[in-house]
Structures are given as C-alpha cells and as structure tokens.
Amino acid sequence: MAAASAADGPVRLLTADEPPAASLREPAGASPFLVVCDHASRRIPRALGSLGLTEAQLSSHIGWDIGAAAVAGLLASALDASLAMQNYSRLVIDCNRAPGTAGSIPLLSDSVRIARNAGLDAAETQARVSEIFDRYHDAVGAILDRRQARQRDTVLVSVHSFTPRLDGTSRPWQIGVMYRHDARLAHALLPLLRQEYPQVGDNEPYALDDTDYTIPWHGERRGLPHVALELRQDLIADRPAQLHWSRRLAALLALAATHVLSHRHD
C-alpha cells in the first residue's frame, strides 16, 4: 500500500469487491448469546500482497486462530446465537488489541518478522484501523445496541484457539477459560467443563489483561456476562472435532448462562 500525499486524500485499504471487516448473523430467536471471533480469517487485503510472508506462514497459527471460525459458527448455530466474525488476518491488524498498543500491527509473531508492517506511515496505519478494526467493533457494538434497545439479555462469548506448542514449550490444556474483573460466567462454566475434560485452563494458556480489547470494551464496559474461550488447535482440526466441541460448549454455556442470568434477575 503506497503512501498518499495530502492532495491524494486518505489512503484506502479495501476495494469495493473485497469482504467487509465483519461477517454478521442475527437470528430472530430469543437466544441471549452473542458469539464473536476476532481472529477468524487469514485473509490479507490485496493492497498488502502477502505482507512479505510465505503461504505456509500465513496459514499457520500466526496468521489466524486455526479452527476458531468453524467452532464459533457451529456454536452460534447450536445456540441460535448472534454471530460476528472478523474477516482479515490478525497480522494486518489485531482486533483484540487497541490501536497504537504493542501487537496491534505486529512486527514480529512467534519469531517471524512481518516485513510489510515495518515503517508504516500514519495514513497507512489509520487505514487499517478505520477500515478493519473500527468497522468490526462498530458492527459488534451495533448488535449490542440493538439488543439493549429491545431489552434483551446478552451473554458475550469470544472464541479463540491456541497452538499446542509455543517457543518450544508444550501446552497441555484442552481449553482455556479467560476472564478478568467479572468472573460470573467463567466461574459457572469452569466446573461444568472439568466434569468432562481433564485439562481445563483457568486463565490459561492466556489470561485476560489490559492488552485485550474485545471483552473489556464490549463485555466489561456494558456489564454483560462474558467469557473468552481458547481451544487447542490440534483438538479442533477437522469437522468431527469442531462439531464435538461446539455441541458440548453449547450445552455447557447454556447451563452456565441460565445460572448467571437467573441470579442477575433475583
């Protein structure tokens, strides 16, 4: 993407025939759930070429959360939930990191240098923010605004996946349950998962912190029950495995959410 002069106007990233930043589904049913997937795609805007990476690198865990989009879509279908999925690679801009913070537009990911992200000027950076990050989060926020206007309960579930090995270290967890200041849904879900799975991470392999964006901005700020889920990528590598996890998670999340929402209305 070439830099533009002031006379050229703002830099444009996406062309009219490329997918929008977010794919959305809003069923008309009464489900309280909104499922989001920040790292659903490995797509790169045509203007950015391959970011200087090989096909193997773009297809690997640095380019996207492998299997997460499939699980998120199946989970939303099982719950009759609303769904928002982000359509571009986290290497273009990470929609779970606030713009301007470390990792928002990564220069390095798991020791791989992202050549096309080096030396961006302000206009190039702003194009990624305004055309992908802002439009994705505006779409999520609009779903939540519509639900609030209809006085509908909402439970926010963010779906991610993690690589089985990072920096040469094995990661034994099958699934991680992540939360920060509001543990209502996480604490209802954790014991249910542990009845079925031997390796359930409590804020492992990641913990929500100040570097995260989606749950703090859409969940904590609005006071919504919420949880972020991390599934190990080798366990959701094919359709049968994705169906298994989506069906079990749908059942367990429904139980956990019923518990949380019933206490909310006491």
Phi, psi and omega in degrees: 000115184282146177294149180246148174278168180301326181291334181284345186084184183294151175291136175254136181260306185262140174268167187297334183266006176267155182300152173292171182296329185230140167257130188235149171218129180229089177296159182273359184287186187263009182302137177279354192272140164239119179258130178235152178221103186287333187238049188282338191229155173252012182296141175243132175305143183304326182298340183258003180060234180250013185062015183082014184249160175278165176300320179297320179292317179295329181278347184279182184294343179286335184276334184192173175270098186302128178083346186292320181298318180297315179295316181299316179295316178293321178297314179298320178296317181295328181266358189053041188266159166290154187217137173226124179234136182275135194260007181227156186299145174299342179282340174284306170200135182273115183281004172249021175226134180296138178305140180089350180266165178301131179091351180298308173237092193290140172268338183215138177219118183046050177071006177262125179280131179262090191300320186289349180268355181277139173070028179292140174273177186297323182291320178295317178297315182296326178298318179293321179294308189286326186268342180240295185302304184297319183291324176296309183289329173297322179294317177297314179299324180294321175300314181294322177298318179295319179295317180297319180297330178270003180057043179262136171301145178224134174239122185262127179234120178255127186251126177228173172219159183227150181287142182296336178226135177221128182055036177080004183251130177287147180238108192281343187295140173279322180210144175244142178248119188243142180198174180225263186279335184244105185258011186306304184288319180301315183288336173282328184277322186306310181295329178293317178296320184289343173288339186245334187232135185283337185236087179246123181272131173263102190055040173222144002281358175230153172242140175296136178211194185291349178278343180281154182240311192298307181294312177301317185286313185267329183266299183296315184299328180265356181073027182273141167302137187203163174200148170250134182246135175243118178253139181288132192296326180289345180269353179230037187278344181221172186298314179302319180292320179296321177295318179302306184294320181295321180291316180292318179295322178300315181295316184286322176296322178298317177297312182297317181293321177301317178298312183293314183291327179294323177286331179296329184262005179294000000 
